[in-house]
C-alpha cells in the first residue's frame, strides 16, 4: 500500500542525486542527535564553546563577514504571473528560477552530509499549524531549527498523517555573495536557498516558510500569516487580553513581547505573558474572533541593545543552552554585545582582537537562538492548539516626528489603511543603508509572498457581518523632541499605552477624535510615577493636520503603485482621511484637539 511519505522520499532522493552528498541523515530531533551534532561542530570550528560556568550549554557561531543579514535583492518570489508577486517583491519566472538555482545545487554537497529536517510550525496538535521539511548541508541550521521549530520524529509522523508539507532545499554553497539566491515558489509550496548560512536565509522554517510561503497559503485558505508578536496582558483582576503587534525588525518587538511592568503596575498585580516575539498565524474561530498561534518554538533575537534595562527577561533566558551568532566575547569567554553592560570585550564578532577602530565589537545584526520556554514570561498558552483570542492588533514604526505615541483606528477598514501606510526607519537587520524611512505595510515588506494589493484585499475580506474583529492601534515609541532626545521612556512604561488600549477595548475610557484616528484624552494615559520633560506628553499626543496631509498624500502615492490590484475600498478610505485632514487644516489643530478633549 502506498505511503503518504512516498512523495517525501522521492523528493529527498532527487535532491540527493543532484547535490551528491557523502551521506544522508534524517533528523529525529533527539537529545542524542543534538549532542552528536554539537560535538562535530565544535571539532570543525562551526561552534565555539562559551564559558561553561556562566553559560552552560551555550555556543558561539561566527558567520562569513559577507553573510550577516537578509539580502532582499536576491530574495525572489517565483510565481507564473509577475503581477501575482507584485511590485513589493523581486520576481523571477519559475522555470528560469529552478534552472538557475538547480545549476548551483549540482554537486554542491560533495564531501558533506545532507540533513533532512522534518518540522512543524506551531504546536504539533494544532489545526492552525503547518509542516515542512528542510534539506540542508549545514549542521548549524539543524541546531537552530531544533530550537526554532518542533523538529524530528513527531513532525514526520504528522506529515505522514496529512500527506502535505512545504519543501525547503538549502545549501551554504561557497558563500559567494554573487552566487546567492533565496527563491520562493508559493504556487508549489517550495523554497530553494543557496549561498547563505545566515538565519533568515538558511533557517527555512522562519521567514521563508512562516511568512512568505504561509502568507500565500493563508490567503487561499482564509487565515493570516503575519510578522507580529503575541503578548498577553493580565490585569489585577486576573483577566488576560491578547494583543498582536507588528514592528519592523529591531524596532522593539522582542522587548514588547517580554515586557516587565513598571514597579507600580507590578505591585497592583499586572503581569505580561509572552506567546511569541516575531510571527503570528491568525484564523477566524467559530465565535467570529481571530485566534492566533506562534508558529515558532524559539527566539532568533537581535542581541545588540538587549540588556537588563531594556529586556531583563531576554537576558535571563540566555544564560544556558543558547546559540549566539556574531557576538563578541569577554576575557572570561562570555558572550557580549553593545548595550549589554560596561565590560570591554577582548574578541570581536569576527574573532579579531577587539579594536574600536574596526567598528562595533558585536555585529549590529548579531543574534541569539534560544527555546521559548526559557523565557521567564513564557505563556503556557503558546502550546494551546486552538490559539489565543486576539483583542487588538498594533502597528508601529520608528518615526522621529509627526506620528503620535498612540492612536486608535476608527474601524477595520481604517485600520487596514493605517497598517498599509506604516513607515519606519530601516535597521541593520537587512543589508543596505540604515536610517532611511521607507514604507513597510504591516511590517511585511520583506516577507509578503504575493502582491501587496491582493494582500490588502485579503485583510479587508475579514470584515464580515458576524466577525468580532480586534481593534487596531498604531504606536510610535521613538518620537523625539527639539533636542533630538526620545520623549517617551519606552520599555516597561509601554504598558501604560497598552493599558489605554485595554480600556478602549472594554469601553472604559474616552478618546479624542481626529482625522487620523482616536487619541488618548488629556488624562487618558496613566502617568503616575512617570517622569517626562515639560510638555513632552503634549508633543507625544500632538496631531498636526497640515503635516498629516503630506503624509496621506505620500501614502496615496505609494498605494497607487499597486495599480488595479489595489482594492477600491482602501483607496476610498485614503481619500476619506485626506478630505477630513483638508477640512481640519483650516483650523488650529491644537485648540481643536483641546476642545474635543474638554
N, C-alpha and C positions, 0 to 999 in steps of 0.2 A: 504494500500500500504506500503510495507516495507520501512523503513527509512534507509538512509546511516549511521545513528547513532546507528543502531541496534547492530552492531558488537562492538562498543564502550560500549554501555550499558551492553551487555552480559559480556564483559571483566571486567568492573567495578564490576558487581555483583559477578563474580567468585573470584576476589581479595577480596572483602568484606567477602565472605563466608570463605575464607581461613584465613584471618587476624583477623576477628571478631571484628571490631571497635565498639565503643558505638554509633557512629553516622557517617554519610557520608555527606560531604559538597562539593557541586560543586562550584568552584570558578568562579566568574563573573568578577573579576578584577576591581571592582568599588572602589571608594574612601571610601564609607561607609564600605565595607568589609575590606579594609585596616585598617581603624581606629578601627574596632572591633577586628581584629587580634592583632593589636599593643596593645590595652588595655589588652587583655588576656595574652599576653606575658610579659607585664610589671607586671601583677599580679602574674604570675608564676615564674618570675625571669629570663625567657629566654632572655629578653631585659632589659637593664638599661638605663634610660633617661640621656642624657648628658646635658650640660649647655644650657638651652633654650634661654638664651640671646645671647650667641656667636654661638651656633649651633642649631637653632630651627629645630625641626623635626628629630634630629639625635639621634641614639641609639647605645648602645654597647652590643655585644653578646660575652660571654666567652664560648668557647667550652671546651669539656673534654680535659685535658692535653695530653691524649693519642690519640687525634683525631684532628690533626692540619695540615695535608698535604695529598697529594695524596700518596697512598701506592701501588706501581706498582706491587709488587709480588702477590697481591690478586686482581689485575685488570686483568680480563681474557677476551679473545676473544674465543667465543664458536662456531666454525664452524664444519661442519660434518667431513671435512678432515683437519687434523692438519697442513698439508702443506699450506693450504689456509690462516691460521693465520700467519704462518711464524716464523722464529727464533726471530724476533723482538717483538713477543708477548708471553705472558703466555697463554696457551691453555687448555681448558677442553672440552671433548665431550659433546654436547648439552643436551642429555637426562640425563647424570650424573650430569651436572651442574644444570639443572632445579630441579632435585630431591634433590640435596644438599641444594640449597638456598630456595626451597619451604618448606622444613622441618623447616628452620629458620623462614620463614614467618608465619608458622602455629600459629595462635592466638596471633601474636606479637602486634596487635593494640588494644587489650582489654584494656578498660579504656581510650582510646584515640579517637580523631576524625580522620577520614580518609578524606583527602582533595584530590579532583580531579581537576587537573590544566590543562585545555586546553591551548595550547600556540602555537605561530607561531615564527619560527626562520627566521627573515628577515621582511621587510615591508609587511604588510598584503595583498597588491595587487600585489606583485612581483611574476612573474613566476619562479624566482630563489629560492624563499622562500619554506620552508617545515614545516609542522605542527607536533606536538606531543602532548601527554597527559602524565603528570606525576601524579602518585598516591603516596601520602606521608602521614606520620603521624606527620610531622614537620611543625608547623606554621612558623618557621624561614625560611624554604625552600620556603614556599608560598610567604613570604615577599620579599625574594631575587629574586624569579622567576618573580614576578610582576615588578621588576626593570629591570631584565636582558632580558626579552622576551616581546613580545606582547601577554599578557596573558588575558584570560577571554572570554567573550561572543563573541567578534568579531572573535577570533581564532576558537571557537567552530563552528561558522557559516561557516567558510572556510572549516573546517573538514567535516561538513555536505555536503557542495557542492562537495568536492573532494572524500570523502569516503575513505581516507587513512591518516594514521598518525603513528608516532613512539610511541610504548608503553614503558613507563618507570614506573617501580614499585620500590618504595623506602620505607624503614623503618629505623629509627635510631636504632631499636632493643634495645639492652642493652649496646651499645657502647663498647662491648668487642672486643679488637683487635684480639683475637683468633677466633672470630665468625664474621669476616668482609669479605665481598666479593663485588666486583663491576664487574658484569658479563654482557657481551655484546653478543647478538645473531644477527649478521649482516644479516644473511640469513632470519631472521624472523622480522627484523627491530624492535628489542625489547631490553630492558635493565632491569636488576634487580640488585638493590643495597641494601645491608643490613649491618647495624652495624656502620655506619659513618654518622655524621652530617656535615662534612667538605664540603666546596663549590664544588670542582671538583668531589667529590664522591657522593654528595647529590643533587646538582642542575643539574639534568639530562639533561636539555637542553643545558648545556655548553659543557664541553669536551666530555661527553659520547655521546650525540646526534650530536652536531655540528661538531665533528671531527671523533670519532671512527665509529659511525654508518654512518654519512654523507660521510666520505671518501669512504667507501664500496659502498654506494649508488651512489656516484658521478662516480665511476669507471664504473658501469654498465650503467649509463645514459649519460656519456660523458662530465662531468664537474669536477671541482677540489674543494675539501674542505680542507682548509689549515690553519695552525697555524700562521697567518700573520696579521699584522696591515695594514690599508689602510690610506694613507695620501695624501692630495692634496697640491702641491706646486704652489703657484701663483707668477709669476714673475712681474716685474714692468710694463709690457705691459698688465697685466690683464689676461694672459693665465695660465690656471691651468692644471698641469700634475699630474696624479695619479700614485702612487707607492705603491706596496705591499711589505712587508718586513717580513722575518721570523727570529726570535731570540728565543732561549730557554728562559723559564720563568726567570724573574728577571734579564734579561740582557739588559734592556733598551727599550723594546718595547713601553711601555706606554709613556716614556719620549720622544721617537722619534715621536710617533703619535701626541703628543701635543706640539711639539717643538715651541719655540718662537725664531724668527730670531735674530741674533746679531743686535746691535743698528744701525750699518751702513746699514745693509740689510733692516731693518725696515724703515729707512729714505729713502731708494731708492724705497720702495713700495713693498717689498717681504712680502708675507703672507703664513701661513700654516693652512690648514683646516683638521680637524680630522674627518675621516669617521668611522674608527674602530681602536681598540687598540690590538686586540687579535686573531680574527678569520675572515677569508676571504673565501667567496664562489665565484668562478670564472667560467664563462661559455662562450663558443665562441659566438660572435654576428654575425649578418648577414654580417658585413663588414670584418670578419676574425679576429677581435681583441678580446681580453679577457675582459669581463665585470664582475665587482665584486660588491657584496653587503657585508655589515657587518650583519651577521645573528643575532647579539645581539642588544639589546636596551639600554644596560648599561655597566658599567665597574666594574669588580671584580678585583681590582688592588692591588698590593703589596704595603703596607704602608711604611715600613722602607726604608729610603733613599729618600723619596718623600719630597721635601721642596721647598721654594720659589727660591732657587738657581737651583735645579735640574729640577723642573717641576712646575712652577708657576701656569699654567692652572689647573693642578690637585688639587693643594692646594685651589685655588679659588672656585672650584666646590664642595668642601667638607664642606662648612660652613652651609649647610642646607640640610635636607631631605636625609640623608645618613645613612647607616648601617656600623658600624665599628666592626670588628671581631678580638679579641685577641690583641687589642692595650692596652696601659697603659692610665692612666688618671692623670691629674694635680690636684693641690689643688682647682682649680676653676671648676673641673669636665669637663675639656676639653679633647678631645682625644689627645694622644701624642705617638710618636714613635721615635726611634733613627734616628737622622738626620733631624728631623723636625725643632727644634730650640734649644736654650740653656737653656730652662726651666728644672726643675727637677721634675719628676713625683712623685706622692705620693702612687699610687697603680699600681702594675704590671699587666700583662695580665691575671694572674690567680686570681686577686683580693687581693693579699697579699700586706702588706706594702712594698714599694719598698726598696730593698736592693741589691746593685750591686753584692754582693756575690752570689745571686741567678741567675745571668745571666742577659740578656737584659730585659729591662722593658717591651717592646713590643715583642711578638714572632717574630722571623725573617721572618715568613711567614704570619704575620698578614695582614688583608685585609680591603679594603673599597668597599662598593657596592653603586653605585650612577647612576642615569639616565644619559645617554649620552648627553641629551640636556642641562644639567647643565654645560657642559664644555664650556669655553669661545671661544674655537676654533672649536666647533662642526660645521660640514658642513651640511646644509640642503640637500645636495646630498645623505646623508645617508638614506634618505627616498625615493630616486629615485627608482621606481620599476624596471627599466631597468638596474640599477647598474651604475658604473662609469668605463670608459675605462682605463685599466692598461697599462702603457707605460714602466714600469720597475719592475722587481722582484729583491729584495735584500735579500741575505742570509748573516748571520753574527753570530759570536760567541765570546766567551771570551777567547782570546789567548794572553798570555804574550809575546810571541816571534813568530818568523817565518812569520806569516801571515801579509801582508801589510795592511795599513789603508784602501785601496780600490783597487779593480781591476775588470775589466770587462771580462766576458766570451766571447770567440771568436764567439760562435754561440749557438743555443738552446741545442744541444747535449752536448757541453762542459759545458753549464750552468747547465744541469741536473747532470753532474758529480760533479760540484762544490757544488751543493746542497746536493748530495748524500754523499759527503766526509766531510760535515760540522762536526766540533768537537768543544766542548766548555766545560768549567769548570762547574761542577754541582753546583746547588744552593739549598737554603733552601725550594724551592717550592715543592720538592719531598723528601720523607723520605730517609735517607741514608747518606753516607759520603759526606761532602761538599768540593769542590775544586779539585775533580778528573776530569781529562779530559776524555771525552767519545765521541764517535761518536753519532751524533744526526742529521741524514739526514733531511733536510728541517725543522728542529726543531720539527719533528713529531714523534720522537721515542716513547714517552709515549702515542701517540694519533692515530697512523695509525691503522685502523681497519682491516688490512689484510696484506698479505706477502709483505715485502718491495720490493722484486724482481718484483712482479706484479705492485707495486706502481710506481717504476722507469719506467717500460714499459708503464704505463698509461701516465706518464709525457711525455715520448718520443713520444707517439702517437699523440700529438697535433701539431707536426711539419709536417704539410700538405702543399701541393703546394700553396693553396690560403690563408694560415694563415698569419696574421700580428702579430707575437708574440712579447711580451715585450723583451727588452734587459735584460740580467741577470748580476747582480753585486754581489760582496762579500765585506763586510766591517769588520773591526776589530777596535773598538774604544778603546780596552783595552791593546794595546801593551805597554810594559814597557821598560825603559832604564836600564842601568847597575846599577843605584842607586835604582832600584825597584819602581820608581815612574812612573805614567802614562805619556806617551809622548804627547798624544792628549788631549786637554781640554774637548772635548765632548760637550754634552748638545746642546745649541743653535748653537755652532760652527759646529755641524754636518751638518748644512745647506750648508756649504762650499763644503762638499763632495757631497751632493745631487745636488748642482748646477753643479758640474762637470758631474754628471750623465745626467742631463738635456741637457747639451751641447753635450754630446756624443749621446744622443737620437736624437738631432736635427742636428747632423753633424757639430757642431760649433767649435769643438776643436779636436786636435790630441791626440795620446796616444803612449806609448812605448810598443812594442810587446815583450812579454816574453813567455816562455813555459807554465806558469800558467795562462796567460791572459794578458789583456791590462792595463797598469798602467798609471797614470797621467804623463804627461811630467814634466820636472823640474819646469816649471812655470804654470802648469795646474791648480793648486788649488789657489783660491783667498786667499792670506794671509794678506790682508790689515787689520791692526789693530789686527792681531793675534800675540800673544806673546809666542813664542816657544823657548825652550832651543836651544843653538847652536848645529847644526847637527841633531836636532830632526826630522825634515821633511825628511832628507835623510834616517834616520833609519826607519821612518814610511813607506816609499815607497821602502825600501830595498827588493831586491829579491836575495836569496841565492840558487843557483841551486843545490848544493850538499845537503843542508838541506832539500830542497823540494823533492829530490829523496827519502829520507827516508819517508817523508810524503806520497808520492804517493804509495810507497811500502806498507805502513800501510793501506792506503785507499784500495788498491788492495786486501790485505789480508782480510780486513773487508768485502768487496763486495763478495769475494769468498765464504763467509759464507752462501750466498743465493743460492749457487749451480746452478742447471739448471733453477731456476726461474729468475736468473739474466739475463737481456737482453744482448745478444751478442754485440749489438751496444754500450752499456755502458762499457762493458769490453774492447772493441776495443778502445774506447776513452781514458780509463785509460792507456792503453798500448801506445797510440799515445803520450800522455803527458809525460809518463815515458821516451820514446825514445827521445823526444825533450829535456828533462832535462839531460839525459845522454850526449847528444851532447853538450849542453850548459855548463855542468860542466867541460868540458875540457878547458874552457876559464875562465878568471877572470870575475865574474858576474858583479861587479860594473862598470868596464870600458866598458863592452859590453852594459850595460844599458845607460851609458852616451853617447856612440857613437850613439846609436839608437835615443836618445833624441835630438842630436845636428842637 
